C-alpha cells in the first residue's frame, strides 16, 4: 500500500533543495508535476487506445512483434509464476502485447497494465515504462517511487529496445503485483529484462538485414548487442546501437556504407573483423563436413564467392575436405 501521504511526499520532494531532490527519481517527479501538469493524487484510470488505433500500431510494428513474441514467452516462463506480467510497449508507451497468468489478470487489468493502455511519463507520471522511454535507459520503479499514488502497489522493471536505425522502438516491461517482493529479486528480474531486450535487439537487427552477413564485433560489454551488417562487398551497411557508439557510426539513421576494415582497423595479420569472418566460414565448412557448396548456401553466398573469401582469409585446400 502507498503511504497515506505519498502525494505530499512527492510535492515536498519536488519543491525541496535537498540532495534527494536532485536525484533522477526527483527529476522525473518534477517533470511529471511541472512539465506534464499531473497531480500525484489523481485516481483516474490510464487512458486506453481505441481498438482501431491499437491495430494500426500493431501493423506498423508487425516485423518486430514477430521477433519479440518468443522472447516474451521465454521471459514470462521465468517470472510469470511469481506474480509478474510481461509487457511490450511501443516508443510512445502504448502497451502492444502482454503475458500474465489468469489468476493475476484481474489485478493488472484494474491497474491498467493491459493492451492499449498508455503508460508514457506524460500520461502517467513516473513509472517504469514511461520513465524508461523518457530517460532512454533501463529503470526500476519500485512501489512508492511512482509519481501517482494509485500506482504505488506495483514494481516495474524496464529496458528500452533499439531498432536497427539506433532509435528506440519499444520498451520491455515486467511489472510485479507482489507486496513482498525483495530488492534482490527485483534486481534479478531487471537483469533478465535487460538481457531479453538486448536479445530482441539482436534478433530484430538480423531480421532487418536478411541479405547481409551479421558479424559480432569485439567489445568490452558482453551484455550489449555489438553487431555489424556487412554486404557482399565487405561494406558495413548496418550496426546496432552499441556498435554505432563503439565505432563512431552516428547514433541514429542510415549508415553510409564503409569498408569493414576501415571501421575495425588493421594490424599485422588478420583484423578483428577478418578473424570473425574466418571463424564464421570455418564453422560453416565444419557444419557442411567440408562441402563448399553446402557451406556457401548456408552463408547465403555463391560457391565462387566463398572460394574467393577462403583465399583472402588464408583458408587453404588442406584446411577442409572439399568435394
N, C-alpha and C positions, 0 to 999 in steps of 0.2 A: 504493500500500500504506500501511496505517496505520503510524505509528511503533510500534516494539515496546513502548514504554512509554506508549501512548496512555491506557490506563486509569489509570496512575499520574498522568499529566498532569492528567486530569480531577479526580481526587481531590485532588491538591495545589492546583489552582486553586480548587476549592470551599472548601477549608479556609484558603486564603490571605487576607490582608487587603491585598494589593497592589491597584494600580489596575486591573490586568487582571481581578481577581476581582470588580470592581464593574461590569463590562461586561454588556450584555444577554445575550451568549453565556454568561457565567459564571452569570448569574441562571437561565438555562434549565437549565444543567447542575445547578445547586443544586436546582431543582425536581425534576429527574429523579432525583437521588440521594436527597434528603431527603423530599420530598413524596410521590414515587411509589415510592420504595424500590427503584430499579433498580440493577443492577450494571453498570458500563461494560464489564466483561469477559465478560458473558453472551453465549452463542453461539446460543441457541435462535432458530429462525426466527420471523418475525412471525406473530401469531395471525391466522387467517382465519375469516370468517363462513361459516356453512353456506349452501348454495345457496338454501334456502328463505328464510332471513333476509335474504340479499342481494336476492332477488327482491322481498321486501316493501319494502326501501329504494328499489329502482328504481321500484316502483309509486307510492310516496309522492312521488317527485320526477320523475315522468314528464313533466309540462309543462316543467320545467327541462331535463331530458335532451334533449328535442326541440329546445330553443333552443341548447343547448350543442354538440350534435354537429357542425354545420357549422363552428362556430368552432374546435373541436378539430381538425377536418380541416385547416382553414386554417393553424393554428399548426404542426401536425405537418408540413405541406408545407414550412414554413420551416426547421424544426430536425431533422426526422426522419432526414435523411441525414448528420447529424453525431453519430451515436451517442446520440441523445436519445429519451426516451419522454415522451409527454404523458399526464397522468393527471387525472381528475376525482374528487374525494372529496366525501363529504357533510360536514356540520358536525361529525361525530364522527371524521373521519379515515379512514372506510372507503372504499376505492377502488371506485368505481362503474363507471368506464369508462376505457379507455386506448387509446393508439395507439403502436405501436413496430414496427420492421422485423422480419422473420422472422429475420434474422441476429443481431439484438440480443436477441430474445425469451428465449433460454435464460439470459442474464445477468440480465435483470430478473426472471425467474421465480425464479432462485436467490436473488436479493436480497429477494424478497418484494414487489416492486413490481408487483403483479398484482391483478386484480379480486377483491374480497372481503377483501383484506388490511387489517389495522387499523393505521394509522400515526398514531394520536394520540400526543401527547407522553407521556401517562400510560402507554401501552403500549410505545413505542419510544424514549423519551427525546428529547433534542434532535434534531430532523430537520425538513426543510423543511415538510412537510405539518403535522405536529403543532404545531410552534412557531409557524407562521403562524396557526393557529387559536387557539392558547393566548394569543398576544400581539395578535391582532386587527390584523395588519399584514403587509405584504409582507416576505418574508425571503429571504436567500440563505444556505444552509448548505452550505459547501464542504468536502468531504472530511473532514479530521480535526476539523472543527468539530462533527461529530456526537457525540452522547454515547456511543453504543455503538461499540466498536472494530470490530465486524463491518460497520458501515455507512460506514466511512471511505473506501471506494473510490468513493463516489458524490458527485456535486454536485447540489444540489437548489435550484431557483428557484421560489418560490411566491407566490401572491397570493390573498387572500380574495375571495369573491364574496358580495355582499349582496343579499338579497331585497327585494321591494317594501315590506316592512314594516321595513326597516332592519337586520334581523338577518342574521348570517352564515348562509348556507345551504349553502355549498360552498367548496372550495379548488381552485385550478387549479395543477398542478404540472408542471414539466419537470425530469426527472432525467437526468443525463448519466453515461454509462459510460466516458467518455474520460479517460485518465490525464493527457493533455497539454493539457487544456482550460485556456486562459488566463483571467486575471481579467477582461480586457477582453471576451472572448467571453461569459463568464458574465454580466457586467452587461448585455450586449446582449440575451441571452436573457431575463434578468429583466425588462427593459423591455418585451419582446414579451409576456411572460406577463402583466404588469400591464395592458398595453393591451388584451389579449384578455379579461381578466377584466372590465374596465370595459365592453367591448363586449357581453359576455354579460349584465352587469347591465342595460344599456340595452335589449337585446333582450327580456330577461325582464320588465322593467318595462312595456314596451309591450304584451307579451302578457298581463300581469296586469290591464290596464285597456283592454280591447278597445273599449269604447264611449266612451272619453274622448278628448279632444284632447291630444296629448302636445306640450308646449311646452319648448323648450330655454331654460333660464333663464340670464341673464347671470352670469358668474363669472370669477374670476381663475385658475382651474385648468383648462386645456383638457384635461388628462388625466383629469378626473373627469366622471362622468355626471350633469350638472346638469339633471334632467328633472322637470317637474311634469305631473301628470294633471289636466285641467280638464274639468268636465262641461258640459252644455248651458246651465247657469245661470251659467257663468263662476266656478264654485266650485272651488277646488283640493281634490281628493279623494285625491291621492297624490303622493308625492315620493320621489326616490331618496335614498340616504343622504347624498350630498354636498349635495343641495338642502335636506334636512331640517336639516343643520348650518348651512348658509348663511342660512336664513330662520327659524331657531329653531322648527322644527315638531316637535321631540321626536325623540330618537334612534331609537326603535323604536315599533311598534304602529300602530294605525289612526289616521289623521289626521282630526280633526274638521273638516268642510268649512268653508273660509273663502274670502271673496272674493279672487280673484286680485289685484285692485287693492290690497287691504289688505296683502297679503303683499309685493308688489313695490314698493309706494309709488307716489305720483302726483306728478308735477311739471308744469310748463307743457307743454301739448301731450299727446301720447300717452305712456303709461307704457312701461317696457321690455317688459312683458307684451303691451300692445296693439300695440307695434311688431312684436313677434314674431308676434302673431296676424295683423296686417295683411299681413306678409310671407308667411305661410302661405296666406292667402286669395288674394293676388295670384299666388302660384306655382300654386295650383290653377286659377285662372282662365286663366293663361297656358297651362298644360298642356291645358286644355279648349278653347283657342282662343277664349276669351270666352263659351263656352256655360255659363251659370249653372247650369242643371240638371245638366250633367255635372260641374261643379266641386263642386256640393253633394253629389252622390253620392260623389265621391272623398273629400270631407271627412267623410262619414258623417252629414250633416245634411239637413234638408228645404230646398227651394228658398226658401220664405218665411223660414226661419231665416237662411239665407245672405244674403238681401236685407237683413234687419234688421242683421246684423253689418256688412255693407258700408256701410250708412248710418252706423252708430255709429263705424266706423273711418275714415270720410271717403273711401270708395271710391265715386266718383260714376258716373253714367251714361256720362260721357265717358272714364272710365279703362279701360273694357273694351268690346269689341264684343259686345253682348248680342243674343241672338236675340229 
